[in-house]
Amino acid sequence: MGLFSARKKSKPTTILQAQKAGAGAGPTTATNIVPSQPRSSQKPIHAALELPEVLQRTFDFVDEYTLHYTVILVCHQWFWMNQHRIVRKVNWFESSKTKRFEKVVSRLSRATHMVWHPVSEDWTSKLVQTLAENHSRQLQEQEQGLHGLLGQDAYFQPTTPTTHHGILKKRNPLQISRILKDMDVTGTMRMFQRLLPSLGSLTSLRVQFPGYEVLDIDSVLLASPRLVFLRLESKIKFLLQVAGTSSGEDTAEAATSSLRPPLRTFIVENAIVTQPCLEHLLAVSPRLKDLQLRNLYHQRLILVPQIEQWSWLMTKLSAYGISLLSVHFSIHGQPTPEKEVYEKFMMVAPRSQEWVLRLTDLTPALTHCLWQLPNVVTHLELIQSYTGYRYDGNELHRYLCASPNLLHLKALHAVTLIERMDIHDRWTDPAAVQARSSGIWACRNLRTLHITCHASGADTIQERKGRSRILFGYISRVLPRLEDLVIVDHSAHRLSFTLELEGGFCLLARLSQLAYLRIGDFDRKMVFRAADLRWIVPSGHINGGRIERSYLYRTWGDLLAEEANTTARRKNIRQEDMTKDVELWKSLENLGLLLDVKKMVDEMEANPGVYTGGMRTLRDLAIYKSLSSRPTKPEKEYLRLANDNFELKRERWRDEVAGLGGSLVANYRAKIE
């Protein structure tokens, strides 16, 4: 019975088929009926992931890191289908070693994104020469049909004929040139002008000048006609103008010219912008959706009219029919009038999801306007205000407590008080409890967090450790989906938090999606114990690292007992808050306690499969390094800290000896067996 049930059933035979099959062969019976044969024209049914259209649509939703390190390694088909999605980045910073320069230059022909912060004129000359050679080669390949329009990788587009992929598969992937599309450069105007002729393929450009410069906007738009994103800024200030214009010159000719860059985002910061320059930009950029004029300056020595009033910009936006999705306008040293704030948010961009504000603009009047709009903001950035302004972060805290849709917050120029995270008032001065605003941030899905922390309490070692447990415990529980985290200290002389194990730095291991972590924004020599940082890297979870942490927290017995007695006497949980999010409040029950750190260490020891690889998703780490120095892999950053610290160096040597000894013992046992 089982044998017959496993056989494939044939299609039922019709009477006509039976008659034809039995013609000339006697009566038709069940034994001589010939089953119908399947039609050869019937196409086989493919699985969903075998259809290129389905794959292309699926890969559009995969992040770049997964594409780069997982997807393209599956098979040749997936490798070639995702070449146009892969970002191949080269970096050169002031802190980069000279011996890396030749390697960086050799990779430029295959790079799609370049970050360049040179300090030597010799390096710049070599870069300009290499970019010019790459640009000439791309023009030749374009003429031969190896590339589409300049700025597009024709072979790697989904619509490319399969024959192109066949040609590519015969070539070494390392020999295939890519199109440079994104560039971030810091340097003088002289250096930038040398680079311009080779930047025709760019779609995104960020330029920062270290001092005062004069830039013609048309020189950038003509050299890079495919720009979609353009950001220009200076550490001091610079003049942005358009050549051949004077006060009152008509820009109708510019509006009808052939120059039509697909520009959608234009950001300028710390600049003197002339009226003819901005009017010309608006005339040739009808697709503009994001306009940010940050911290504009005015200089009387310049005779050409400059942008000084928001009303002038409003008039020009209406004249050219530009509908913005995001806008920012601020004048250096001048507060923003409430009427202007109302017009920006209620009239120009009421449905904006991305806001850029100065600290001086984040006032009760502004927040009152914000409450009248649907809270759909996903990006919030607070930029630097004029010198001398002090901000306590109260309005920002109130806004975060009522913004569940926020995904990205960059507020390094604002101050975030750690006391506002101490929801149980365990490490907060009783006098400060009455003056602060209570509440928990509502942005549970936050992906990016850049903040500057400050604490107003006593500066003792125990106080600092307690505040650190508040900071790291609050972030790891309230914002579990963080991918990009930057925490800097408000004062370089008085630290508000510590990275010791007792301070709860290891609580950040709860952030299972964290990819970028920076602590501090300046070079600083710090003394660390091995147990403080080894949990970040895989080597910190071998037997030596676990025993070390276990021994360390066994010395906390007296502190834990005293902490338990204090906690039992002081229950400060508000029942009205508990009813809002019971699960979250329960997870924050031990916030600020050493017990929270102990439980985290216990969890690391009990789940070696989860924590053996350290913070598995963490790709870039920087601990007390200057912002001009790029972050590195966690293993390299740990080794950098070990070279500056005898104890970390000793523990690293102990791990190497233990690993060597283990391999020798294994080899000896194998020989005996």
C-alpha positions in Angstrom: 0.0 0.0 0.0 2.8 2.3 0.9 4.5 1.7 -2.4 1.5 2.6 -4.5 0.7 5.6 -2.5 4.2 6.9 -3.1 3.8 6.7 -6.9 2.9 9.8 -8.8 -0.7 9.7 -10.0 -1.2 10.2 -13.8 -3.7 12.6 -15.3 -7.1 10.9 -15.9 -7.6 9.8 -19.5 -10.6 11.0 -21.5 -12.8 8.7 -23.6 -11.4 10.0 -26.9 -7.9 9.5 -25.8 -8.7 5.9 -24.7 -10.3 5.2 -28.1 -7.3 6.5 -30.0 -4.9 4.6 -27.8 -6.9 1.4 -28.2 -7.5 1.6 -32.0 -6.6 -1.7 -33.7 -5.7 -3.3 -30.4 -9.0 -4.8 -29.3 -11.3 -3.6 -26.6 -10.2 -0.8 -24.4 -9.5 -2.0 -20.9 -7.8 -0.5 -17.8 -4.6 -2.4 -18.6 -3.9 -1.0 -22.1 -4.8 2.7 -21.6 -1.7 4.8 -22.2 -1.3 7.8 -19.9 -1.1 11.2 -21.6 2.5 12.6 -21.8 3.2 16.0 -20.3 3.5 18.8 -22.8 7.1 19.7 -23.7 6.1 23.4 -23.9 5.1 23.5 -20.2 7.6 25.8 -18.4 9.1 24.6 -15.1 7.9 26.4 -12.0 10.8 28.4 -10.4 11.3 29.2 -6.7 10.8 32.8 -5.7 14.5 33.4 -5.2 15.3 32.1 -8.6 13.4 35.0 -10.3 15.8 37.9 -11.0 12.9 40.4 -10.6 12.1 39.1 -7.1 15.8 39.1 -6.1 16.3 42.7 -7.3 13.3 43.9 -5.3 14.4 41.9 -2.2 18.0 43.3 -2.3 16.7 46.8 -2.4 15.6 46.4 1.3 18.9 44.8 2.5 21.4 47.1 4.3 24.7 47.8 2.7 26.8 46.0 5.3 24.8 42.8 4.9 25.1 43.0 1.2 28.8 43.6 1.4 29.7 40.9 3.9 27.0 38.3 3.4 24.9 38.5 0.3 27.6 38.8 -2.4 29.3 35.8 -0.9 26.4 33.4 -1.5 26.9 32.8 -5.3 28.2 34.4 -8.5 24.7 35.5 -9.5 24.1 37.4 -6.3 27.6 38.8 -6.4 27.1 40.4 -9.9 23.5 41.5 -9.2 24.6 43.6 -6.2 27.7 45.3 -7.5 25.9 48.6 -8.1 24.6 48.6 -4.5 28.0 48.0 -2.8 29.7 51.1 -1.4 33.5 50.8 -1.7 35.0 53.4 0.5 38.5 54.7 0.8 39.6 57.0 3.7 42.6 59.2 4.3 42.8 61.2 7.6 45.4 63.3 9.2 46.2 60.4 11.6 46.6 57.9 8.8 50.1 56.3 8.4 52.2 57.3 5.5 52.7 53.7 4.4 48.9 53.4 3.8 48.9 56.1 1.2 50.0 54.0 -1.8 47.3 51.4 -0.8 44.7 54.1 -0.7 45.7 55.5 -4.2 45.7 52.0 -5.7 42.1 51.5 -4.6 40.7 54.8 -6.0 39.9 53.2 -9.3 37.5 50.8 -7.6 36.1 53.3 -5.0 32.6 54.7 -5.0 33.0 56.8 -1.9 36.1 58.8 -0.8 36.8 60.6 2.4 39.9 62.8 2.1 41.4 65.0 4.8 45.0 65.7 3.7 47.6 67.8 5.3 50.4 67.5 2.8 50.6 69.1 -0.6 52.5 66.1 -1.9 49.7 63.8 -1.1 47.2 66.1 -2.8 49.2 66.2 -6.0 49.3 62.4 -6.2 45.5 62.3 -5.5 44.8 64.8 -8.2 46.9 62.9 -10.7 45.2 59.5 -9.9 41.7 61.0 -10.1 42.5 62.6 -13.4 43.7 59.3 -14.8 40.6 57.5 -13.5 38.3 60.1 -15.0 40.0 59.8 -18.4 39.7 56.0 -18.3 36.0 56.3 -17.5 35.4 58.6 -20.5 37.1 56.1 -22.7 35.0 53.2 -21.3 31.9 55.3 -21.8 32.8 55.8 -25.5 33.4 52.0 -25.8 30.0 51.2 -24.2 31.5 49.8 -21.0 29.7 52.4 -19.0 26.5 54.2 -19.4 26.2 57.9 -18.9 29.0 59.3 -16.8 28.0 58.6 -13.2 26.2 55.3 -13.9 27.7 51.8 -13.7 25.9 50.5 -16.7 27.1 46.9 -16.3 25.8 46.7 -12.7 22.3 48.1 -13.2 19.4 45.7 -13.0 18.3 46.5 -16.6 21.7 45.6 -18.1 21.6 42.8 -20.7 22.9 39.5 -19.5 25.6 39.6 -22.1 27.3 42.4 -20.1 27.3 40.2 -17.0 28.8 37.4 -19.1 31.7 39.8 -20.1 32.2 40.9 -16.5 32.4 37.4 -15.2 35.4 36.7 -17.4 37.2 39.6 -15.7 38.8 39.8 -12.3 36.5 41.7 -10.0 39.4 43.6 -8.6 40.3 44.9 -12.1 36.8 46.4 -12.8 36.7 50.1 -12.3 33.8 51.8 -10.5 32.4 55.2 -10.7 33.2 57.6 -7.9 29.8 59.0 -6.7 30.3 60.3 -3.2 33.1 62.5 -1.8 33.9 64.1 1.5 36.9 66.5 1.4 38.5 69.0 3.7 41.1 71.4 2.3 41.8 74.8 0.9 40.2 76.4 -2.2 43.4 75.8 -4.2 43.3 72.1 -3.5 39.6 71.9 -4.2 39.9 73.7 -7.6 42.5 71.1 -8.6 40.1 68.3 -7.8 37.1 69.8 -9.6 37.9 68.7 -13.2 37.9 65.1 -12.1 34.6 65.1 -10.2 32.1 64.9 -13.1 30.6 61.6 -11.8 29.7 62.8 -8.3 26.2 62.7 -7.0 27.1 63.7 -3.5 29.7 66.2 -2.4 30.7 67.6 1.1 33.4 70.3 1.3 34.8 71.9 4.4 37.3 74.8 4.3 39.6 75.3 7.2 39.7 79.1 6.8 38.3 82.0 4.8 37.8 81.2 1.1 35.8 82.5 -1.9 33.8 80.0 -3.9 31.8 80.4 -7.2 28.8 78.1 -7.0 28.7 77.7 -10.8 32.2 76.2 -10.7 30.9 73.3 -8.6 27.6 72.8 -10.5 29.3 72.8 -13.9 32.1 70.5 -12.9 29.6 68.0 -11.2 26.4 68.3 -13.2 24.9 65.2 -11.6 25.0 66.4 -8.0 22.0 65.5 -5.9 23.5 66.4 -2.5 25.8 69.4 -1.9 27.1 70.6 1.4 29.6 73.5 1.8 30.9 74.7 5.1 33.8 76.4 6.8 35.3 76.2 10.3 35.5 80.0 10.3 33.5 81.5 7.4 33.6 81.7 3.6 32.1 83.7 0.7 29.7 81.9 -1.6 28.9 83.9 -4.8 28.2 83.5 -8.5 30.6 85.0 -11.0 29.4 87.7 -13.4 26.5 89.0 -11.3 26.0 92.3 -9.6 23.4 93.9 -7.4 20.0 93.8 -9.1 21.0 91.7 -12.1 18.1 89.7 -13.6 18.4 85.9 -13.2 15.9 85.1 -16.0 18.7 84.0 -18.2 20.0 81.6 -15.6 16.5 80.1 -15.2 16.3 79.3 -18.9 19.9 78.1 -19.2 20.8 74.5 -19.9 22.3 74.0 -16.4 19.8 71.9 -14.6 21.5 69.8 -11.9 19.2 67.2 -10.2 20.0 68.9 -6.9 17.6 68.0 -4.1 19.6 68.9 -0.9 21.7 72.1 -0.5 23.4 72.8 2.9 25.7 75.7 3.6 27.1 76.6 7.0 29.2 79.5 8.3 29.1 81.4 5.0 28.4 84.8 3.5 25.9 84.1 0.8 25.1 86.8 -1.8 21.5 87.2 -3.0 22.4 86.7 -6.7 24.1 83.5 -5.8 21.2 81.9 -4.0 18.7 83.2 -6.5 20.7 81.7 -9.3 20.8 78.4 -7.4 17.0 78.4 -6.9 16.5 79.2 -10.6 18.5 76.2 -11.8 17.4 73.7 -9.2 13.6 73.3 -9.5 13.8 69.8 -7.8 15.2 71.2 -4.6 13.5 69.8 -1.5 15.9 70.4 1.4 17.4 73.9 1.8 19.5 74.7 4.9 21.3 78.0 5.3 23.0 77.6 8.7 24.6 80.4 10.7 24.9 82.9 7.8 27.3 85.9 8.2 27.1 89.5 6.9 30.1 91.5 5.8 29.8 95.2 5.0 32.9 95.4 2.9 31.1 93.2 0.2 29.1 95.5 -2.1 26.8 92.7 -3.5 23.6 92.3 -1.5 23.7 89.5 1.0 21.0 87.3 2.5 19.9 88.8 5.8 16.2 88.3 6.1 13.9 85.3 6.0 11.2 87.3 4.2 13.4 87.7 1.1 14.0 83.9 1.0 10.2 83.3 1.3 9.5 85.6 -1.7 12.1 83.8 -3.9 10.8 80.3 -3.0 7.3 81.4 -4.0 8.6 83.1 -7.2 10.3 79.9 -8.4 7.6 77.6 -7.3 9.9 75.5 -5.1 8.1 73.3 -2.5 10.4 72.3 0.3 10.2 69.3 2.5 12.8 70.6 5.0 14.1 74.1 5.6 16.5 75.9 7.9 17.5 79.6 8.0 19.6 81.2 10.7 21.8 84.4 11.0 24.9 84.3 13.1 24.4 86.1 16.4 20.7 86.8 15.9 17.9 84.9 17.6 15.1 83.7 15.4 11.8 85.7 15.8 8.7 83.7 16.7 6.9 84.8 13.6 9.7 83.4 11.4 9.6 80.1 13.4 5.9 79.9 12.8 6.3 80.4 9.0 9.0 77.8 8.7 7.1 75.0 10.3 3.5 75.9 9.7 3.6 77.4 6.2 6.8 76.3 4.3 7.3 72.7 5.5 4.4 71.6 7.7 4.9 67.9 6.8 8.6 67.9 7.2 10.2 64.7 8.8 13.6 66.2 9.1 14.3 69.2 11.3 17.5 71.2 11.9 17.3 73.7 14.8 19.6 75.9 16.7 19.7 75.6 20.5 18.5 79.2 20.8 15.4 78.3 18.6 14.4 75.4 20.8 12.2 77.6 23.1 8.8 77.1 24.7 7.3 79.2 21.9 8.8 76.8 19.3 7.7 73.6 21.1 4.2 75.1 21.3 4.2 75.3 17.5 5.4 71.8 17.3 2.6 70.4 19.4 0.2 71.8 16.8 1.7 69.7 14.0 1.4 65.9 13.5 4.4 64.4 15.2 5.9 62.6 12.2 9.5 63.9 12.7 12.1 61.1 12.2 15.4 63.2 12.0 16.2 66.0 14.5 19.6 67.8 14.5 20.6 70.6 16.9 23.4 72.8 15.6 25.7 75.1 17.4 24.3 78.4 18.6 26.2 81.6 19.0 28.8 81.9 21.7 27.7 82.5 25.3 24.4 80.8 25.1 23.7 78.3 27.9 21.2 75.5 27.4 20.0 73.1 30.0 18.3 70.6 27.7 14.8 70.8 29.3 12.9 71.5 26.1 14.7 68.7 24.3 14.0 66.2 27.0 10.3 67.1 27.0 10.2 66.7 23.2 11.9 63.3 23.3 9.4 62.1 25.8 6.6 62.8 23.3 8.2 61.8 20.0 7.7 58.0 19.3 8.6 58.3 15.6 12.1 59.8 16.0 14.8 57.6 14.4 17.9 59.9 14.3 19.0 62.5 16.9 22.2 64.5 16.6 22.6 66.9 19.5 26.3 67.1 20.3 25.9 70.9 20.8 23.1 70.5 23.4 23.6 69.3 26.9 21.9 66.1 28.1 21.7 66.0 31.9 22.2 62.5 33.3 20.0 63.4 36.2 17.0 63.4 33.9 17.7 59.7 33.2 17.7 58.9 36.9 14.0 58.0 37.1 14.4 56.5 40.6 16.4 59.5 41.9 19.1 57.2 43.2 22.1 59.4 42.2 20.4 62.8 42.0 20.6 65.6 44.5 17.2 66.0 46.2 17.3 69.7 45.5 17.6 69.0 41.8 14.7 66.6 41.7 12.1 69.2 42.1 13.5 71.4 39.3 13.9 68.7 36.6 11.3 67.3 34.2 10.3 63.7 34.7 9.6 61.1 32.0 11.1 58.5 29.8 12.0 59.1 26.1 9.3 57.7 23.8 11.6 57.1 20.8 12.1 53.4 21.3 13.1 52.8 17.7 15.9 55.4 17.7 18.7 54.3 15.4 21.2 57.2 15.8 22.0 59.0 19.1 24.7 61.7 19.4 24.7 63.5 22.7 26.8 65.5 25.1 26.4 64.5 28.7 26.7 66.5 31.9 26.2 65.9 35.6 25.7 68.6 38.3 26.3 66.3 41.3 29.4 65.7 43.4 32.5 64.6 41.6 33.5 61.6 43.8 34.5 58.2 42.4 31.3 56.5 43.6 29.1 59.3 42.3 30.7 59.1 38.9 30.3 55.3 38.8 26.6 55.6 39.8 25.9 58.2 37.1 27.6 56.0 34.6 25.3 53.1 35.4 22.4 55.5 35.0 23.6 56.6 31.6 24.5 53.3 30.0 21.7 51.4 31.7 19.1 54.0 30.5 20.4 54.0 26.9 20.6 50.2 26.7 17.0 49.7 28.0 15.1 52.6 26.5 16.8 52.6 23.1 17.4 48.9 22.3 17.7 49.4 18.5 20.6 51.8 18.4 23.0 51.4 15.5 25.1 54.6 15.9 26.0 55.9 19.3 28.2 58.9 20.2 28.6 60.0 23.8 31.0 62.9 24.6 31.5 64.8 27.9 30.5 68.4 28.3 33.8 69.3 30.2 37.3 68.1 29.4 38.4 68.7 33.0 35.5 67.1 34.9 34.3 63.8 33.6 30.6 63.0 34.1 30.9 59.2 33.5 33.5 56.4 33.6 34.2 53.4 31.5 35.1 51.1 34.4 33.2 47.8 34.7 31.6 49.0 38.0 30.3 52.0 36.0 28.2 49.7 33.8 30.0 50.3 30.5 29.3 46.6 29.7 25.6 47.3 29.8 25.9 48.5 26.2 26.3 44.9 25.3 22.5 44.7 25.3 22.5 46.8 22.1 22.4 43.9 19.7 22.3 46.1 16.5 25.0 48.6 17.5 27.5 49.1 14.6 29.2 52.4 15.5 30.4 53.5 18.9 32.4 56.6 19.9 33.2 57.7 23.4 34.8 61.1 23.8 35.7 63.6 21.1 39.4 64.4 22.0 42.6 62.5 22.5 43.0 61.6 26.2 45.2 59.1 28.0 43.0 56.9 30.2 43.9 54.1 32.6 41.8 50.9 32.1 41.7 47.5 33.6 41.5 44.5 31.4 38.0 43.7 32.7 36.7 47.1 31.8 37.0 46.7 28.0 37.7 43.1 27.1 34.0 42.2 26.9 33.9 44.2 23.6 36.2 42.0 21.7 36.0 38.2 21.1 39.2 37.6 23.1 37.5 39.0 26.2 35.1 36.0 26.4 37.7 33.3 26.6 38.2 31.5 30.0 40.7 34.1 31.2 38.4 37.0 30.5 35.4 35.4 32.2 37.4 34.4 35.3 38.8 37.9 35.5 35.4 39.5 35.5 34.0 36.9 37.9 36.8 37.5 40.4 36.3 41.2 40.1 32.6 41.3 40.9 32.9 38.9 43.8 34.7 41.7 45.5 31.5 43.8 45.3 29.8 41.8 48.1 29.7 44.6 50.7 28.6 47.2 48.1 25.8 44.9 46.9 24.6 44.3 50.4 24.6 48.0 51.3 22.9 48.8 48.0 20.1 46.2 48.7 19.4 47.8 52.1 19.2 51.3 50.6 16.9 50.2 47.8 14.5 48.4 50.2 14.1 51.6 52.2 13.6 53.9 49.2 11.0 52.9 46.6 10.4 55.9 44.4 8.4 54.5 41.5 5.4 56.5 40.4 2.3 54.3 39.9 1.0 56.6 37.1 4.1 56.1 35.2 4.1 52.3 35.8 0.7 52.0 34.0 2.1 53.6 30.8 4.7 50.9 30.0 4.9 48.2 32.6 7.4 46.1 30.8 9.8 49.0 30.3 9.6 50.1 33.9 10.2 46.6 35.0 13.4 46.4 33.0 14.5 49.7 34.5 14.0 48.4 38.1 17.7 48.2 38.8 18.7 51.3 36.9 21.8 52.9 38.5 22.5 49.9 40.8 25.6 47.7 40.9 23.2 44.8 40.8 22.3 45.7 37.2 26.0 45.3 36.3 26.3 42.0 38.1 23.3 40.6 36.4 24.7 41.7 33.0 28.0 39.9 33.8 26.1 36.8 34.9 24.2 36.9 31.6 27.5 37.0 29.7 28.8 34.0 31.5 25.5 32.0 31.2 25.2 32.7 27.4 28.6 32.1 25.9 27.1 31.4 22.5 25.6 35.0 22.4 28.6 36.9 23.8 31.5 34.8 22.6 32.0 37.0 19.6 32.0 40.2 21.7 29.6 42.9 20.3 29.1 41.0 17.0 27.6 43.8 15.0 30.1 46.5 16.2 32.2 47.5 13.2 33.7 50.9 14.3 35.0 51.9 17.7 36.7 55.0 19.0 37.4 55.6 22.7 38.8 59.1 23.5 40.1 59.9 20.1 39.9 63.1 18.2 37.0 63.6 15.8 39.6 64.0 13.0 40.7 60.4 13.6 38.5 57.8 12.1 37.2 54.9 14.3 38.7 51.4 13.7 37.7 47.9 14.3 37.1 46.9 17.9 40.1 44.6 18.0 42.4 47.3 16.7 41.0 49.9 19.1 41.6 47.5 22.0 45.2 46.9 20.9 45.7 50.7 20.7 44.5 51.1 24.2 46.6 48.1 25.3 49.8 49.8 24.0 49.1 52.8 26.2 48.3 50.7 29.3 50.6 48.2 31.0 47.8 46.1 32.5 45.9 45.7 29.2 49.2 44.8 27.5 50.0 42.2 30.2 46.5 40.6 29.9 46.9 40.5 26.1 50.3 38.7 26.5 48.7 36.3 28.9 45.9 35.5 26.4 48.5 34.8 23.7 50.5 32.5 26.0 47.3 30.7 27.0 46.3 30.2 23.4 49.8 28.9 22.5 49.8 26.5 25.5 46.4 25.2 24.6 47.4 24.4 21.0 50.6 22.6 22.2 48.6 20.5 24.6 46.1 19.6 21.9 48.8 18.6 19.5 50.5 16.4 22.2 47.2 14.6 22.9 46.6 14.0 19.2 50.1 12.4 18.9 49.4 10.1 21.9 46.1 9.0 20.6 
